[in-house]
Amino acid sequence: MKITGWQIDGYGVFSGYREENLGAGLNVFCGPNEAGKSTLLAFLRGVLFGFPGARQGGPLPALNGGAHGGKVFLESGGERWTVSRRPGKSNFSLTRPDGTAGTEEELKKLLHEFDEKSYRAVFGFDLGDLAEFEVLGENRTADDRAGKDRIRDKLFSAGVSGAGTSAKDAESSLRKEMEAILKPKTGGLINDALSQLRALEAELKKLEENAEGYAAKVIQADEIRVEIERLTAEKEILTNDKARLELLVALWGPFSRKKSAGVELSNLGAPPVFPQNGLETLATLESAVENARNSLDRAKEDAEKLRRQLGQLDPDLGLAAAEPVLRPLNAQIPVHRERVKNALAAAEEADKAGREAKAGLARLGAGWDEERLGRLAFGVESENKAREWAEKFRHAEESAREAKRRLDEAKTGLEKLPPLSISVEDPPEALIRLADLKEPARQARERRDAPPPPFILICALLGVALAAGAALAPLAAFPAAALLIAAATLYFLNSRDKKRLAKQVAASAAFFGLPPLPTPGEIERVEAELRRFGEVKACEAGLHAAKAGLASAEELLDRLTEDWKEESSALGGGDYPPATFLELLREGERARNALANAKLKAGYAEKLREESADWEEAAAKTLSSLGERFAAQNRSEPLLDAIELAYEKAAEAREALEEKNRLRSALGGEEEELERLSAAFAGAQDRLDKLLVSAGTADAQGFRASASLYAQARDLKKEMALCEAQITESLGEGEAAKAILSALSLGQKVQWEIELAETKEKTRELEAALGDARQRFGRISVQMESIESSSEMAGLAQKIESLRAEILDSARRWRILSLAKSLIRASLDKYTLERQPAVLEKASKILSQITGGRFMRILPSQEGEKPDLAAVKFDGERLLTGQLSRGTKEELYLSLRLALAHDFGEKTGRLPLILDDVFVNFDPARAAASLRAVADYAGDGQAILFTCHPETVGRIKNSGITANFFELGPPSLPS
């Protein structure tokens, strides 16, 4: 089965998106993020297997409008099926190849009985699905179990089985029984029995020890209670003393720092005010003065250097004046030399072009010359006409082939229909008669089989009774007669309706040759014959239309052939088909261009020779006009040498003159810069002097000293304020705060620390004594309660002996089970290595190809509680899936899926493989190898790959993999 396309009416970012060009093999869809690749995967799974409900995350909304859902087009056995589905219940339809409605069961057969979960596990998956192989997980539902077991059997079917139970099941059963007896560290019958044994022995010992001395324990408990109350009161007093001493020690730091800062501030002698940002301003102004002084010195040096350079220059003014005349001549020398060279080359090319033109005429065939070539109608219009004619012929031939195909289909369809068993001359009348027959026939059968109405029978019986009574009693004759008339009337009406209905049914049945009252089966056969009659008429109409279409197409081909002959002669092409005439135009155009090129190059060579002679004559005249020292012989090379030598000397003189003028201008600018820099230096020095005066200092050193004193004073004030804030925050206000401040003023820190240490030590001793007293009181209380509530010790010893015997029996059973499990495990490992399932063997080959031989095999593993897989490296090392890197684990899972897909394809039929960007964690070499493995599966089936990575497309093309490429555009924003 293959997917040939889809129609998305509205799903995610897609609205009205149709694609019908998917083919067999590999189909690659590439687009940026949010272009809808994952949406396409979800859409395909939703249409094929049903969209998820609200509890499962719900279907994606139609963000850009359109009816929610769409269609998927399938091909199976060369026939086209259409699956249509929308979210919700009863929104599924399947269209068979003949256009009739299919069923869910038929779709399941097309999908080879795969449900959504098992299909997602093997064929249609994204990167998240690839990272975990769900069939190795637990079964949550019966459906999970049915789908996963189908895949697990192919991975773990190498179990040794006997007496109906596989070796793995036997091993698992033994392990569970062993854990029930003894589980490491905790759990199991033995551990539980040991715990009970220790508890019973301890209980027995306590009962023996505490049986005596109950009265002494009561007195001892009262004494301990009094001791606890005393220790608690002493601890409260020590706690208050400890808090006061801790506060004094903690506040002594900020109190002493505040006091020291005040003394230091009064002795500092710092200025009361100072310029804001004074040091920064001083540094800026000092730098400005220094920079101005340096710039002024450099400017003086530059001006002196310019004066020396001016004195060294003495250019030749005559030579300098000739430079503008010689410059264009010198610049034209390379052009002249190139012109002479081009003239020679053009002459050679003209000869070559002439030979090519003759060869082009020869390629056109015998009888073609320049004159005949001139009659040929070149140009875009002629080419377009030829293409139009070629397109007309192509369309006509396609129409003829299509008409022939339709004729064959109509004949085949008519031959397949069975012969009619009834004759229908007037189909509309037959349909009307059938409609008049079905319901009346049903009513007639019901009335025929129904008993007479109870009311009529009662009236008849009552009438008979009254009539009999009337014979005895004449006064009752009139009521009896009336009742008899009423009963007779009702019976007559009922009988007349039945006859009229039977007559109507018989008339309609006779039209079809049926009995007067046909059965439902007979009516259904007539209805089926009428449907088949419609199909026959439709096929006959199609056959007639196909014959007419074929005749029309053949007539059109004949007419086009005659018309083209006339058109081709008018264009000068002779008796050539349109496609050949196009090639004639192209070849003739090349020959005509070659002739024109030969003429053009010959003229160009002559023109270059004339231009060279004219230039040499004009150059010689120009040199002569400049005087005797510039004269030269009137020959090509000596003339060019003379021009170059003269220009070289004139250019040197001109450069010297320009340099002298430049130096004069630069000297003037430098003298102006000297004046500006002198003014800038004076201004910077003045601002610096004013800053020093504002601080009351004579120089920068004094300024910095004042700044340092001012900064120290500012820091001391901040320190005092911070200490005051800390003290206030800790003490607050009130008499207690005043008492603490008064104590702080005494400065007895060492004494406070000694007292605090003693208080802490006493507190620890008290807490230890209090804790000990409470523990003693608790133990005595428990002992007293135990003695008060304990029962007789009879039976404890017997229970202990029984538990010991139970532990010994369980230990013997555990040793036997352990030995059996070890033997089964060894046998299963050996059998697994020797007989690997076909799917794992195929997956091993794929993984070896993907990893370049680093991993050679995939084996099933039962080392844990759950089934797992192990990858075997080239050196024999085994790694479980949890020990592999993410990329390697995904490569292993991809190999398993491809192997499963191959296996299912060989046994039940191939299904499309759909992958959504599953190679992002693979390195380039393994990604390329994985793509080749996917293409290998697609070679006999189909694979659809969604990706946002252009390099994936590049790898496919560079690997020589045949694929169909589709481009997904950027995401569409909801309107």
N, C-alpha and C positions, 0 to 999 in steps of 0.2 A: 504494500500500500504506500502511496506517495501523496504529499500535499502539493497541489498545483497552484494554489492561490487562496485568497480570502477577500471578503468584503466586510469592512468594519463600518457599520452605520454610526456608532457612537460608543467609544470606549477609551477612557483616559484622554490623552491629547489628540486621538484620532477621531475624525468625523468624515464620513464619505470616502474612506481610503480603500482603494481596490488594487489588488495585485494578482495577476494571472499568468506570470511568465516564469514561475518556478519550474525547474526541470529536475530530471534525475541527476545524481551525483551531488557535488558540494555547491550550496547556495550561500553566499556571504552577503550579509546586510551590515553596512558600516555607516555610522553617524555619530554626532557629538553626544555628550551627556544630555539626558532628558529628551532625546529625539524620539524615544518610545520603544527601545529594544526590549527592555524587561516587560513593558506593557504588551508588546506583541506576543511574548512567551506566555504571559498570563492569559491573554485573549485566546490563543490557540488551545491551551489546556482547558480554559473555561468552556469553549464551544464543544470540544471533543468529549469532556467528562462532566461538565456542569460547573457553573460559577459558584464560588464559595458563598455561604450565607453570612448573615450579619455577625454571628458568633465567631466565624472564622476570619473576620476582617472584611467581609463583604466584597462584592465586585467593585472595580475602580469606577468612579462616576464618569459620565460623559462630559468632560470639561468644556468641549467645544460644540456641544449640542448634538443632535441626531438621535435616532431611536437607539436605546441602550442594547448593545449586543451586535450580532452580525452573522456571517456565514464563513465556512471553510470548505474549499473545493478539494475533493479527494479523487484519486485514480487508483482503481484496483482491477487487475486483469484486463487492462485496456479500456475499462468503462469508467465514466465520470459519475461520482456521487456528490451530493451537496448536503452538508450538515448546517442547520440553522438553529441558533439558540439565543435566548434572551434571559437575563436574570429572573429568578422567581420560578414557581412551579408551573408545569404544563405549558412551557414556552419552548419546547423542542420540536423540531421536525427534521426528517431525513427524506431526501428526494432520490429515488432510484434512477438508474441510467435511462429507463423508459419514461421518466417523468411522473411516475406514481409515487404515493407516499410510502415511506419505509417505517421501520419500527426501531425501538431502542435495542432489541435483540440483534437486529441486523447490524447496527453500528458496533455492538460488542464483538460480533464476528469479524467485522472489518478491522477492529483493534485487537483481534486475537485474544479476547477475554481479559485484556489488561484493564485494571481500574486506574483511577487518577494517581493513587499513591505509588503503585508498582510501576506505572509508566514514568512517573517523576523520578523514581529511584534508578531507572535504567536509561530511558531515552530522552526525556525532556527536563533539563536541569540547568541551574545557574551556579554562580560561584558559591553561594551559601549552601546549596544542596551538595555541591562537590566536596566541600570541606568536611562533611560528615556523611558516612555511609549508613543510612537509617536502618537498613535491613539487619545490621549488627546490634541494634538496640532492642529494648523490651517491647513486648506486644501489649498495647493498651486495650485493644478491642479484638473481637473475633475476626473482623474484617482485616485488621492489621495482621493477625496471625496467618490468615489464608493467603494474603498477598506476599508477606515476607517469606513464608515457608516455601513458596514456589521458587524464590531466588536463593534462599539458604540451601535448599537441596542441591543446587548446582555448585555451591561453594564448599559445603561440608558433607558431601555424599560419600566420603571415603571411610565412614565409620565401620568398625568391625561389628557385625550384628549376629545374634544367636538367640534362639528361643523367643524371637519377636522383639528383642530389646537391643539397640545398638550399643557398642562398647562405650561410646560417650555417655549415653544415658545411664549405663551401669556404673561408670566411673562417677558421674554426678550423684547418683543415688547413694553410692558408698561414701562419698565425701559428706553428703548431708547427714547420713547416719552417724559418721564419725564426729561431726560437729555437734550433733545432738548429744553425744556421749561426753566429748571433751573438746571445747573450743579454746584456742590459745588465749591466755590471760584471764578471760572471763567467759562465763556461760558454760552450758553442758551439764549432763547429769553428775559427773564426777565432781566438778567445781561446786555445784549446788549442794551435793551431799557433804563435801568437806566443810563448807560454810556452816551447814546445819550441825555437823559433828563438833566443830569448834565452839559454836554457840551453846550446845547442850553441855559440853564439858565445863565451859566457864560458868554456866548457870548452876551446875551441880557443885562446883567448887565454892561459889558464893554462898549457896544454901548451907554448905557444911561450915563455913567460916562464921557466918552471921547468925547462926542459930542461938548463940548465947550472948549475953551482955546487953540486952535491949534497954534495961533501966539505966545503966551507966551512960549509954548513948544519949538518952533524953537529957540528963544533967549536963553532959558535955555540950549539947546543942544550945542550951540556954546560956552557958558561959560564953560560947562563941558569939551569940547574938549580941550580948552586952559589949563584947570587945569590938564588934563591927560598928556599933553606934558611937563608941568613944573615938575610934580611929577616923570615922567620917567627920566628926566635929573638928578634930585637930587638922584634918586635911583642908577644911574650908578656911580656917585661920591662916594656914601657910599659903594657900592660894592667893588670898588678898595681899599678904606681904610680898609674895613673889611678883604680882602684877605691879605694885608700887615701885619695887626695886628695878624691875625691867624697864619701867617708864623713865626712871631717873637715869639709868645707864644709857638708854636709847636717846634721850634728849640732851645728854651732856655734850655730845658732839656738836649739834647745831648751836647750843647755848654758848659753848666755849669759843666756837668759830666766830659767832656774832660779836662776842666781847673782844676777841683778838683783832677782828677787822676794824672795830671802832677805835681801838688804841692806835693801830697802824695808820688809819685815815687821819687822825689828829696830828700825827708826827710826820706825815708825808710832805706837806707844804705844796700841794699841787695847785695850779692856777684855777681860779673859779670858772673861767670860760675859756674856750679855745675854738678856732675856726672849724666848722663842720667839714669832715673829710679832709682834714688838714694835710695828713701825710700823703694821701693820694694826689691832692692838688700840688703839693711840693714836688713830688716825683714827676708829675706831668710837666710842670713849669721848668724844672731842671733839665728834663729831657728835651723840651722845646728849645731852651737856650743852647744846649749842646748841639742839637741838630742844626740850628740856625748858624752857629759858628762853623761847624763842619761844612755846611753847604756853601757858606761865603768863601771859605778857604779853597774849596774845589773849584768854584767859579773863577777865582783869581788865577788858579793854575791853568784852567781851560783857556782863558783869554790870552795868556802869555804863549801858550802852545800854538794858538791860531796865528798870532803875529809872526812867530818863527816860520810857520809853514808858508805864509804869504810871501815872505822874503825869499824863499827858495824857488818860486815859480816864475818862468820867463817864456811863454808860448810864442810860436811863429804865427803871426796874425795872417799872413798870406796863405799858408797851408790850411789854417783853420777856416778861412773864408771859402776855400775850394771844397771843403768836406760835404756841404749840402748837395753840391752838384755830383760828387763822386759816389755818395751813399746809395742813391737809387740804382746807379750803374752796377755797383758792387753787389747789391742785393739781387739784381737780375741775372748775375752770372750763373748760379745754380739752376735757375729756371731755363737759361739758354742752353746749358749743357744737357739738362734733362730733355729739352725740346729736340736737340740734335739726336739724342739717344732714342727718343720716342719716334722720330721720323724714320729711323732705320727699322725699329721694331714694327711700326705701322705698315711699312712696305712688306715686311715678311708676313705679317698677319693678313694683309690683303691677299697675298698669294695663297695662303692657307685657306682663307675663307672662300676663295674661288674654287679650290679643289673640293671643299665640303659641300658647296652648292651643287656641283656636278654630281657628287655622290648622293645627295638628297634627291635629286631628280631621278637618278637611277633606281633608288629604293621605291619610288612610286610605281615603277613598272615601265614596260615598253610603251613608247609613244608619248611620254611626258617630257615636255620642254618648257622653257620659260613662258612662251606664248600661251600654251594650254594651261599652265599653272595660273596665268593671269585671269583665265575665264572661270576658274573655280571660285565659288562664292564663300569666301572666308568671313569670319566674324562671329560674334556671340549669337546673332540672330540665327545664322545657319546651324550652329551647334545646338541652340535651343530647339529649333525645328526638328533636327535629327533626334534629339533626346525625347521630344514630345512624341515623335513617331515611334521610337523604340518603346516608350512607355505605353502607347496605344496598343502596339503589338503584344507587349507583356500582359496588359490587362485583358486583351481579347483572348490570349492563350490561357490565362488563368480562369477566365469565365468559361471557356470551353471545357477545361479540366473539371471545374466545379460543377458545371451542368452534367458532365458525364458521371461524376461521382454521385450527384443527386439522383440521376436516372437509375444507376445501379442500386442505390439504397432503396428507392421506391419499388423497384422490381423485387429485391430481396424481401422487403417488408410485406409486400403483397403475397409473395409465395409462402411466407411463414404463417399467414393467417389461415385457420381451418375453414372448410366450406360451410356455408350457411345451411341450416336445416329448415328454415321457413322462407317464404317468398314475401318480400315487402315491396309493393309498388308505390305506395304513398307514405314515406316516413313520417311526415307531420301527423297524418291521420292515425298512423299506428301508435304514435306516442300519446295522442289524445285518447284513443281507445284503451291503451294500457292504463292510463290514469283513471278512466271510468270503470275499469275492471277490478283493480286491486282492492279498494275500500269497500265497494258494494259486495264483492265476493266474500270478503271477511264478514260483513254484516249478515249476508244470506246464510253462511255456514252457522253463525251464532244463532240465528232465529230457527234454523232447521233443527239444531240440536237442543234448543231450549224447550222446556215443558210449557203448556198453556199458562197464561197469567193466573195466579191464585184467585184474584178477584172475580174473573169471569166464571171459573169453576164454581165458586161459592154461590154466585148469583144464579147460575143454572140449576144447581142442586136445590137452592131455596125456592126457585120458581117451580120446580117439579113438586116439591113438598107442598107448596101453597096450592098448586093446581089439584093435587090429590085431596087436599083439605076442602077445596071448593066444591068438589063433588059431594062432600058430606055436608058442607055448610054453604049454601048459595050466596050468602051475604059477603063472603070473602072472595068471590070470583073476580071482582074488579081489581083489587090489589095484586092478585096472583097473575092476572093477564099483563098488567103493567110491568111487573118485574120480569116476566118472561120476555117481553118485547125489548126491554133494556139489555138483558143478557144476550139476546140474539143479535142486537145491533152491535154491541162491543165485539162479539166474536166475528161478525161479518167484517167489520173494519180491520181487525187484526189480520184476518185471512187475506183481505184484498191487498194490504201493504206487502205481505210476504210474496204474493203472486207478482205484483208489479216489480219488486226488487229482483225476483228470480228471472223475470222476463228481460230486465235490463242486463243482468249478468250474462244470460244466455246469448243475447245479441252481441255483446262485446267479445265473449269467448268464441263465438262462431267466426268472427273476423280473423281470429288466429288459428282456427281449426281445433279448438279445445272443446272438451265436454261442457255441457250447460253450466255445471258448477265446478270449475277447475280447482285443484288443490293448490296450496301455497307453493309447492315445489314446481308445479306446471307453470304458474305465473312467473316465478323467478327464472325458469328456463327461457321463457319468452323475453323477459327483460334482458337477460344476458345475450340472447340472439340479436336484439335491437342494438345493444351496445356494440357487438361485434360487427353488425351491419354498418354502423357509423364509422368504425375503424376501416372497413373495406372501402367505403366511399371516400374516406379521407386519403387512403393510400392510392386509389385510382386517380383522384384529383392531383395528388402529388406527382404521379407518374406522367400524367398528361402535361403538367406544367414543366417537368424536367425535360420531356421530349421537345417541347416548344423552345425552352431555354437553350438546349444544345443546338438546335437548328439555327436559332438566332445568332449564337456565338460563332458557328462555322461560317454563316453568311457574312458576319462582320469581318472575319479574318480574310475572306476572299476580297471583299471590298477594299479593305485597308491595303492589301498587296497591290492592287491596280492603282489606287490613288498614290501610293508611295513611288511607284515607277515614274509617274508624271512629275512629282515633286523633285525627285532625285535628278531627273534630266534637266529641270529648270535650274537646279543649283550647280550644274556642271559636274556632277559626280558619276554619271554613268549608271550602270545597272548594279548597284551595291546595296546590300541590306542596310537599315539605319545604323546598326552598331558598327558595321564595317565602314560606313560612310563617315562616322565620327572619327575612327582611327585614320581614315584618309585625310580628313581635315587637319588632324593634328600633325601627321607626317608632312602634308603639303605646307602647313604653316611653318614647320621647321625648315623646309627647303626654301620657301620664299624669304624667310628671315635670313637664311645663309646667303642668298643672292644679294639682298639689300645690305647685309653686313659687309660683303666683299666690296661693293661699290663705295660704301661709306668709309671703309678703312683706306682704300686707295686714294680717295679725295682727301682724307685726313692726313695721309703721309705727304701728299703734295703741298698741302697748306702749311705743314710744319717746316718743310724745306724753304718755302718762300718767307715765312716769318723769321727763320734763323738768318737768312741773308740780309733782310731789312734791318734786323737788330744790330748786326756787326757793322753795317755801314753807318748807322746813326751813332753807335758808340765811338767809332773812330773820329767822326766829326766833333763829338763832344770833347774828347781828349785834346784834339788840335786847338779847340777854342780856349783851353785853359793855359796855353803857353808852350814853349819849347820843352820844358822839363817834363811835361806830361805826354809828349808825342810818342807814338809807337808805330810799328809796321802794321800794315793793313792786312794781317793774316790772323786766323782764328786764335790759336793758342798764344802767340806773342801779345796779341791785343788783350786777351783776358788777363795775362800775367801783369801787363802794364797797369791795367785798371786796379787789380788787387793791391799791387805795391803802392800805387799813388794813394789809394783810399786808406791803406794802413797808416801811412805817414800823416795824412790829413786828419784822420780820426784821432791820432795821438795828440796833434796840436789842438784839435777841438776839445778833447777831454781836459787838456791842461788849462785851456782858457775857461772852460766851465767850472773846473775845480777852483780856480782863482776867484771867480765871481761868487762861488758858493762859500768860500772861506771869508770873503769880505762881508757877505750877508750874515754868516754865523757869528763873526766878531761883533757886528753891531748888536745882534740879539744877546750875546753874552754880556756886553757892557750894560744893556738894559737890565739883565738878570742880576748883575752885581749891585745896581742901585736898589732893586727890590729886596734882595737878600740882606743888604745892610739895614734897611728899614725894619725888616722882620726881626733881625737880631736885637735891635734896639728895643722894639716893642716887647719881646719875650723877657729881656732883662728887666724892664720896667715892671712888668707884672710880678716877677719873682721878688723884687725889692718890696713891693706893696704887701705881699703875703707875709714876709718876714716882719714888717712893721706891725701888721695886724695882730701878730702873736707876741709882740714885745721883745723880739730877739733880733740880734744883729746878723746872724748867719744861719745856715741850714743846720749846723750841728746843734746850736741852741734851740732851734725850732723843734728838732726831733726829741731833744731831752724834755722839753715842755710837753710835747705830745705823749711821751711815755708816762710822765707823772699824771697827766690828765686821764689816761686810759687806766692806770692802776687805781686811781680814786674811783672811777666809774665802776670797775670790777668789784672793789671793796663794798661799795654801796649796794650793788646787786647781791653780793654774798650775804650781807646783813639782812636785806629784805627777804631773801630766800630762807635763811635760818629762822627769822621771826615767823614766817608763814608756816614752816614745819612745826614749830613749837605750838603755835596757836591751833593748828589743825589737830595735833595730838591731845592738847589739854582742854581746849575750849575755854569757858569762863566759869567763874564761881569760886567758892572758898577752897575747894579741892585743888583747883588750878593754881590759886595763889600759894597754897601750901607747898605744892611741887616747885613753883618758881623760887620760893623762899629757900627750900632745901637745895635747889640747884646753885643758888648764889654762894653756898658754903663751899662748893667744889670738892666734895668728899667722894670722888669717883672710885678710888681704890677701895674705900670702906664699903661703898655700895656693891661693888663687884664681889667682895668677899662675902658680904651678907647674902647676896643673890645666890652665890654658889652654895653656901651653907643651906639656904632655904630650898634650893632645888634638890640637894642631896637628901634633906629631911623629907621633902615631898616624895621622892622616889622610894625612900625607906618606908614611909607611911603607905604609899600605893602598893608596895610589895607585901607589906604586912596585911593591908586590907584585902588584897587579892588572895593571899594565903588563907586568911580567915574565912573569906567567902567560899573558897574551894573546900576547906575543911567542913564548913557548914553544909555545903551541897552534898558532899560525900556521905556525911552522917545522915542527912535527910533521906538520901536515896537508900542507904542501908536500912534505916528505920522503915521506910515505905515497903522495901522488899521483904523485910521480916514480917511486917503487918499483912501484906497481901500474898505471900508465898503459900503454896499448897504443899502437900506431902511430896517427898522426893522419890516416892515409889514409881517405878517404871522408867526413870531417866537412864539408869545403867543399861536396861534392856534395849532402849531406843539407840543408845550409843553403839552397842554391839551389832544391832541390826544394820545400822548405817555403814559400819566398817565392812561387813560382809557384802553389802550392796556395792561399795566402792571397788572391792577386789573383783567382783563379777564384771563390772563395767570396764575395768582396766583390761581384763583378759579379752573381752569382746572388741575393744578398740584396737588392740594389737593385731587381732585376726583381720579386722577390716582394713587396717593400714597396709598389711602385707598384700591383700587382694587388690587394693587400689594401685599399689606400686606395680604389680604384675600387669594389670590392664593398661596402665599408662605407658609402660615400656612397649607392650604389643601394639598399642594404637599409634605411638610415635613411629615405630618401624613400618607399620602398614601405610601410614600417611605419606612417608617419604617414598615408598615404593610404588604406591598407586595414587597418583595425584588426579583429582577430578579434571575432566576435559576443559571446563571453564577456567579453572586456575592455571592449567597448562597454557591455554591461549593467552590469559592475562599476563602470565610470566613472560611470554615472548614479547608482548607489547611493551611491558615495563622495561625489559632489557633493551629494546630498541629506543625507547624514550630516554633512558638514563645512560645510553652509550655503553651498556654492559656493566655498569656499576652495581646494579641489582639484577640478579639472575633468575630468582624464583619467588613465588608467593605461595605460602603454605598456610593451612588452617591451624589455629592455635587454641588449645583449651586450658591454658595455664591459669586463667582466672575463672571467675564465676560465670562470665558471659563469653560467648564465642568471639574470637578475635582472629586477626590475620597477622602473619609475620612476613617481612621482606628479607630475603636472604641475599647478602652481598656477595661479590665475586670471591671474597676470601672465606666464605662460609659463615660469617657472623650473621645472627638473626636479630632483627629489630622489630618489636611490636609497633602497631600504628601509633601508639602514644609516644614512642621514642623517636619517631621520624620528624624531620623538619616539616613545616606547613606545606612548602612546595612539593616535597617528595611524597608526603601523604596524599596530596591532591592528585599527583601523577599516578600513584598506586590505585586510588579510587577511580580515576579516569580509565586506567587499564582494565579494571574489573568491569566497569560499565560497558566498555567496548567489547570485551570478551562475552559478557552476557548478551549484548545486542547481537553479536555474531551467532551465538548459540541459539537464541530464540528465533533468529532469522532463518537458520538452517532447518529448525524443527517445526515452527509454526508459521513462519512468514516474516519478512522484514517490515519494520515500522520506521518512520522518519526519526532521525536523531536530531534533537533541537538543543543547541548549546548557547548560553548567554554569557559571553566574556569569562570563560573558565580558565584562560591561560595567563592571567595577570600576575600570578605568583611563580611562573615558570621562567627560568633563564632563557636567553634567545635560542640556544642550541636545542634545549628540551622542548621549547614551544614549537620550533620548526618540526621536530620529530613527532610531537603530539598531533600537529596538523596533518602530517602524512598518515598517521594512524587513523585519524578521522576520515581523511579522504579515501583510505583503503576500504573502510566500511561503506562509504558513500558510493564506491565504484559499482557495487551490485545493488545499491538501494538509493537512499537519499539522506543528506545531512543539511541542516539549516543552522548557520552560525551567525549570531548577533555579536557585534563588537563596536567599541568606540575608539579602538586603537588602529590608526592607519598602518603602523608597523606590522600588525597581524596580516593585513591585506598584502603588504610588501613581501612578507615571508611566504605567503601562498604563491604569489607570482614568481618570486625568485626560486622557489623550490620546484617549479615546473608543474604544479598541481593544476589540473583543469577544474575551473569553477565558474559559476555564474555570479556576477557582482551586482549588487543593488545599493543605491545610496539613499540613506534616510536624511531628510533635511533637518534644520535646527528646530527646537521645540516650538510648537504653536501656543501662544498665550491665550487663555480663555478670553473671549470677547466680553 
